Amino acid sequence: VIENKIGKSDKYDHAMKNLSNFLGLNKTKFLIEGYDVSHHAGKYAVASLVKFSNHGPENKSYKLYNIPTIYAGNDIGSLENVLERRINRAAENPLPEIILIDGGKAQLNAALKIFKERCQHQPIILTIVKGANRVRATETILSEQGILEIPVNSPGFNLLQQIRDESHRFAISSNRKK
C-alpha cells in the first residue's frame, strides 16, 4: 500500500539510494544505462540502450543500435561493438555511473575488457543473469567483484529488474519491427 502511495519520482529516488548502499557509492543521484542484444536466428540484430535516473526512465535518451551483419547472431561480438560505439560518443554524452547488461559472466567479461582497454574512468558494470527456468526474482546480479548480494525484494534489486525488462522490451520490439 505504501509503495502505491509514493510518487513515481520518490520511488525511483528511494530505489537509487538503496542500490547505492549495496554498491558502496558515495552519491545517491546517478544514471544507469541498460543494454540488451536481440536478433532473430542471427538476422535483424539490434541492441538497445535505456537510461534511468532518480526520476525513472529517461525515454528521450533511449537509443537503438543496428548491429553490423558480421556480428549478427554473436551476442558477445554485438555487445562489444555497441559498447565501443557508446564509448566513442562519451565526449558528447558522458558515460553513466552504472551499466547494466542483460546476460551472464561472458557478457560481463566482454564489457569489462572493452572498458578497461578504452576508458580511463570505468563505470560500475553489472550483468543480470536469468534464474532457474527464467523464474522472476531468481536472477543473479554479477559485478567485477563477483555476485552482488542484494535482497530480491529490495527496491534496488527491483530497479535493476525493471531496467533489464525495459532494455529487453525495447530491443525485442525493435528487432520485430526490422
C-alpha contacts under 8 A as a table, 3 or more apart, distances in Angstrom:
res1	aa1	res2	aa2	distance
1	V	4	N	5.28
1	V	5	K	6.47
2	I	5	K	5.10
2	I	6	I	6.40
3	E	6	I	5.44
3	E	11	K	7.46
4	N	7	G	7.80
6	I	10	D	6.24
6	I	11	K	6.15
7	G	10	D	5.21
7	G	11	K	6.17
8	K	11	K	5.04
8	K	12	Y	6.41
8	K	55	H	7.33
8	K	56	G	7.44
9	S	12	Y	5.32
9	S	13	D	6.07
9	S	54	N	6.66
9	S	55	H	4.65
9	S	56	G	6.57
10	D	13	D	4.97
10	D	14	H	6.00
10	D	55	H	7.68
11	K	14	H	5.20
11	K	15	A	6.24
12	Y	15	A	4.98
12	Y	16	M	6.06
12	Y	53	S	7.57
12	Y	54	N	5.14
12	Y	55	H	5.85
12	Y	56	G	5.59
12	Y	159	L	7.72
13	D	16	M	5.18
13	D	17	K	6.25
13	D	28	T	7.89
13	D	29	K	7.64
13	D	54	N	4.57
13	D	55	H	6.66
14	H	17	K	5.18
14	H	18	N	6.17
14	H	155	P	7.22
15	A	18	N	4.99
15	A	19	L	6.11
15	A	155	P	4.59
15	A	156	G	4.73
15	A	158	N	7.91
15	A	159	L	6.35
16	M	19	L	5.07
16	M	20	S	5.96
16	M	28	T	6.20
16	M	29	K	7.08
16	M	30	F	7.74
16	M	54	N	6.30
16	M	155	P	7.96
16	M	156	G	6.28
16	M	159	L	7.83
17	K	20	S	4.94
17	K	21	N	6.34
17	K	28	T	5.02
17	K	29	K	7.68
17	K	156	G	7.76
18	N	21	N	5.28
18	N	22	F	6.68
18	N	154	S	7.62
18	N	155	P	6.38
18	N	156	G	5.23
19	L	22	F	5.20
19	L	23	L	6.23
19	L	155	P	7.48
19	L	156	G	4.32
19	L	157	F	7.29
20	S	23	L	5.13
20	S	24	G	5.92
20	S	25	L	5.04
20	S	26	N	7.41
20	S	27	K	7.02
20	S	28	T	6.00
21	N	24	G	5.14
21	N	25	L	6.40
22	F	25	L	7.95
22	F	148	L	7.97
22	F	149	E	7.76
22	F	150	I	6.70
25	L	28	T	7.41
27	K	30	F	7.24
29	K	53	S	7.36
29	K	54	N	6.08
30	F	53	S	6.04
30	F	54	N	6.87
30	F	96	P	7.19
30	F	97	E	6.19
31	L	51	K	6.92
31	L	52	F	5.79
31	L	53	S	4.78
31	L	54	N	7.55
31	L	96	P	5.00
31	L	97	E	5.75
31	L	98	I	6.57
32	I	51	K	5.73
32	I	52	F	5.26
32	I	53	S	6.52
32	I	96	P	5.71
32	I	97	E	6.31
32	I	98	I	4.75
32	I	99	I	5.67
32	I	100	L	7.08
33	E	49	L	6.36
33	E	50	V	5.51
33	E	51	K	4.50
33	E	52	F	6.46
33	E	96	P	6.52
33	E	98	I	6.48
33	E	99	I	4.93
33	E	100	L	6.10
34	G	48	S	7.71
34	G	49	L	5.54
34	G	50	V	5.11
34	G	51	K	6.37
34	G	99	I	5.94
34	G	100	L	4.63
34	G	101	I	5.73
34	G	102	D	7.64
34	G	163	I	5.91
34	G	164	R	6.23
34	G	167	S	5.83
35	Y	47	A	6.83
35	Y	48	S	5.40
35	Y	49	L	4.83
35	Y	50	V	6.70
35	Y	99	I	7.70
35	Y	100	L	6.32
35	Y	101	I	4.88
35	Y	102	D	6.34
35	Y	164	R	7.49
35	Y	167	S	5.76
35	Y	168	H	7.86
36	D	47	A	5.48
36	D	48	S	5.40
36	D	49	L	7.15
36	D	79	L	7.99
36	D	101	I	6.21
36	D	102	D	5.40
36	D	164	R	7.69
36	D	167	S	5.66
36	D	168	H	5.71
36	D	171	A	6.35
37	V	45	A	7.27
37	V	46	V	5.87
37	V	47	A	4.22
37	V	48	S	6.54
37	V	75	D	6.49
37	V	78	S	7.13
37	V	79	L	6.91
37	V	168	H	7.80
37	V	171	A	6.43
38	S	45	A	5.67
38	S	46	V	5.47
38	S	47	A	6.10
38	S	168	H	7.93
38	S	171	A	5.72
38	S	172	I	5.87
38	S	175	N	6.33
39	H	42	G	5.51
39	H	43	K	5.58
39	H	44	Y	5.54
39	H	45	A	4.16
39	H	46	V	6.40
39	H	72	A	7.09
39	H	73	G	6.50
39	H	172	I	7.85
39	H	175	N	6.22
40	H	43	K	5.10
40	H	44	Y	6.29
40	H	45	A	7.01
40	H	73	G	7.96
40	H	175	N	7.46
41	A	73	G	6.61
42	G	45	A	6.66
42	G	72	A	4.99
42	G	73	G	3.69
42	G	74	N	7.49
43	K	69	T	7.74
43	K	72	A	6.05
43	K	73	G	6.85
44	Y	67	I	7.90
44	Y	72	A	7.44
44	Y	175	N	6.03
44	Y	178	K	5.96
45	A	66	N	6.42
45	A	67	I	5.33
45	A	68	P	7.81
45	A	69	T	7.72
45	A	72	A	5.42
45	A	73	G	7.16
45	A	175	N	6.48
46	V	64	L	6.87
46	V	65	Y	5.53
46	V	66	N	4.66
46	V	67	I	5.23
46	V	171	A	6.43
46	V	174	S	7.21
46	V	175	N	6.05
47	A	64	L	5.89
47	A	65	Y	5.03
47	A	66	N	6.59
47	A	67	I	6.94
47	A	78	S	7.71
47	A	79	L	7.65
47	A	82	V	7.23
47	A	171	A	5.74
48	S	62	Y	7.52
48	S	63	K	5.99
48	S	64	L	4.76
48	S	65	Y	6.26
48	S	167	S	5.81
48	S	168	H	7.57
48	S	170	F	6.21
48	S	171	A	4.94
49	L	62	Y	5.58
49	L	63	K	5.04
49	L	64	L	6.27
49	L	65	Y	7.96
49	L	167	S	6.35
50	V	57	P	7.56
50	V	58	E	7.46
50	V	59	N	7.31
50	V	61	S	6.98
50	V	62	Y	4.66
50	V	63	K	6.67
50	V	163	I	7.36
50	V	166	E	7.13
50	V	167	S	5.64
51	K	57	P	5.99
51	K	58	E	5.38
51	K	59	N	7.17
51	K	61	S	6.25
51	K	62	Y	6.17
52	F	55	H	7.42
52	F	56	G	5.22
52	F	57	P	4.39
52	F	58	E	5.46
52	F	163	I	7.39
53	S	56	G	5.21
53	S	57	P	6.51
53	S	58	E	6.87
55	H	58	E	7.90
58	E	61	S	5.57
58	E	62	Y	7.00
59	N	62	Y	5.35
64	L	171	A	7.50
64	L	174	S	7.84
65	Y	82	V	6.92
67	I	71	Y	6.54
67	I	72	A	6.35
67	I	78	S	6.30
67	I	81	N	7.77
67	I	82	V	7.72
68	P	71	Y	5.72
68	P	72	A	6.53
69	T	72	A	4.91
71	Y	74	N	5.24
71	Y	75	D	7.54
71	Y	77	G	5.52
71	Y	78	S	5.26
72	A	75	D	7.53
72	A	78	S	6.80
73	G	78	S	7.97
74	N	77	G	5.34
74	N	78	S	5.94
75	D	78	S	5.03
75	D	79	L	6.01
76	I	79	L	5.10
76	I	80	E	6.15
76	I	106	A	7.29
76	I	107	Q	6.12
76	I	110	A	6.67
77	G	80	E	5.12
77	G	81	N	6.12
78	S	81	N	5.11
78	S	82	V	6.23
79	L	82	V	5.15
79	L	83	L	6.11
79	L	107	Q	7.47
79	L	110	A	7.68
79	L	111	A	7.54
80	E	83	L	5.21
80	E	84	E	6.08
80	E	110	A	6.43
80	E	111	A	6.59
80	E	114	I	6.67
81	N	84	E	5.25
81	N	85	R	6.28
82	V	85	R	5.09
82	V	86	R	6.15
83	L	86	R	4.89
83	L	87	I	6.09
83	L	111	A	7.21
83	L	114	I	7.21
84	E	87	I	5.12
84	E	88	N	6.19
84	E	114	I	6.87
84	E	118	R	7.88
85	R	88	N	5.11
85	R	89	R	6.65
86	R	89	R	5.33
86	R	90	A	6.50
87	I	90	A	5.07
87	I	95	L	7.49
87	I	115	F	7.98
87	I	118	R	7.40
87	I	119	C	7.49
88	N	91	A	7.42
89	R	92	E	5.81
89	R	93	N	5.98
89	R	94	P	7.77
90	A	93	N	4.78
90	A	94	P	4.60
90	A	95	L	5.70
91	A	94	P	5.98
95	L	123	P	7.28
96	P	99	I	6.86
96	P	123	P	6.56
97	E	123	P	4.95
97	E	124	I	6.17
98	I	123	P	5.34
98	I	124	I	4.67
98	I	125	I	5.88
98	I	126	L	7.40
99	I	123	P	6.61
99	I	124	I	6.18
99	I	125	I	4.86
99	I	126	L	6.11
100	L	125	I	6.08
100	L	126	L	4.78
100	L	127	T	5.41
100	L	128	I	7.24
100	L	160	L	7.63
100	L	163	I	7.83
100	L	164	R	7.35
101	I	107	Q	7.27
101	I	108	L	7.53
101	I	125	I	7.76
101	I	126	L	6.27
101	I	127	T	4.60
101	I	128	I	6.45
101	I	164	R	7.31
102	D	107	Q	7.98
102	D	127	T	5.70
102	D	128	I	5.33
102	D	129	V	6.80
102	D	164	R	6.03
102	D	168	H	7.72
103	G	106	A	7.58
103	G	107	Q	5.65
103	G	108	L	7.47
103	G	127	T	5.62
103	G	128	I	5.66
103	G	129	V	5.31
103	G	130	K	7.66
104	G	107	Q	5.49
104	G	108	L	6.27
104	G	127	T	5.94
104	G	128	I	6.43
104	G	129	V	5.09
104	G	142	L	7.39
105	K	108	L	4.97
105	K	109	N	6.08
105	K	127	T	7.57
105	K	142	L	7.35
106	A	109	N	5.21
106	A	110	A	6.18
107	Q	110	A	5.09
107	Q	111	A	6.16
107	Q	127	T	7.27
108	L	111	A	5.24
108	L	112	L	6.11
108	L	125	I	7.22
108	L	126	L	6.85
108	L	127	T	5.97
108	L	142	L	7.58
108	L	143	S	7.31
108	L	144	E	7.60
109	N	112	L	5.10
109	N	113	K	6.06
110	A	113	K	5.18
110	A	114	I	6.33
111	A	114	I	5.21
111	A	115	F	6.22
111	A	125	I	7.43
112	L	115	F	5.27
112	L	116	K	5.98
112	L	125	I	7.17
112	L	144	E	7.70
113	K	116	K	5.29
113	K	117	E	6.15
114	I	117	E	5.28
114	I	118	R	6.04
115	F	118	R	5.17
115	F	119	C	5.19
115	F	122	Q	6.02
116	K	119	C	5.82
116	K	120	Q	7.45
116	K	122	Q	6.97
119	C	122	Q	5.96
124	I	143	S	7.74
125	I	143	S	6.12
125	I	144	E	7.14
126	L	141	I	6.60
126	L	142	L	5.51
126	L	143	S	4.77
126	L	144	E	7.60
127	T	141	I	5.73
127	T	142	L	5.17
127	T	143	S	6.67
128	I	139	E	6.46
128	I	140	T	5.71
128	I	141	I	4.64
128	I	142	L	6.33
128	I	160	L	7.98
128	I	161	Q	7.97
128	I	164	R	7.50
129	V	139	E	5.35
129	V	140	T	5.13
129	V	141	I	6.40
129	V	142	L	7.63
130	K	134	R	5.39
130	K	135	V	7.49
130	K	136	R	7.88
130	K	138	T	6.97
130	K	139	E	4.70
130	K	140	T	6.83
131	G	134	R	4.96
131	G	135	V	5.79
131	G	136	R	7.12
131	G	137	A	7.54
131	G	138	T	4.48
131	G	139	E	4.38
131	G	140	T	6.82
132	A	135	V	6.10
132	A	138	T	6.79
134	R	138	T	7.65
134	R	139	E	7.98
135	V	138	T	5.94
135	V	139	E	7.82
136	R	139	E	6.79
137	A	152	V	5.82
137	A	153	N	7.84
138	T	152	V	7.63
140	T	147	I	6.96
140	T	148	L	7.62
141	I	147	I	5.83
141	I	148	L	5.40
141	I	149	E	7.75
142	L	145	Q	7.81
142	L	146	G	5.54
142	L	147	I	4.54
142	L	148	L	5.70
143	S	146	G	5.13
143	S	147	I	6.14
143	S	148	L	6.40
145	Q	148	L	7.90
150	I	154	S	7.25
150	I	156	G	7.83
150	I	157	F	6.52
151	P	154	S	5.37
151	P	157	F	6.80
152	V	157	F	5.70
152	V	158	N	7.21
153	N	157	F	6.72
153	N	158	N	6.78
154	S	157	F	5.34
154	S	158	N	6.29
155	P	158	N	5.06
155	P	159	L	6.08
156	G	159	L	5.06
156	G	160	L	6.39
157	F	160	L	5.16
157	F	161	Q	6.30
158	N	161	Q	5.02
158	N	162	Q	6.16
159	L	162	Q	5.02
159	L	163	I	6.21
160	L	163	I	5.14
160	L	164	R	6.19
161	Q	164	R	5.12
161	Q	165	D	6.05
162	Q	165	D	5.00
162	Q	166	E	6.02
163	I	166	E	5.11
163	I	167	S	6.14
164	R	167	S	5.24
164	R	168	H	6.04
165	D	168	H	5.02
165	D	169	R	6.03
166	E	169	R	5.02
166	E	170	F	6.06
167	S	170	F	5.16
167	S	171	A	6.07
168	H	171	A	5.22
168	H	172	I	6.06
169	R	172	I	5.31
169	R	173	S	6.00
170	F	173	S	5.39
170	F	174	S	6.16
171	A	174	S	5.25
171	A	175	N	6.06
172	I	175	N	4.96
172	I	176	R	6.10
173	S	176	R	5.16
173	S	177	K	6.30
174	S	177	K	5.09
174	S	178	K	6.36
175	N	178	K	5.19
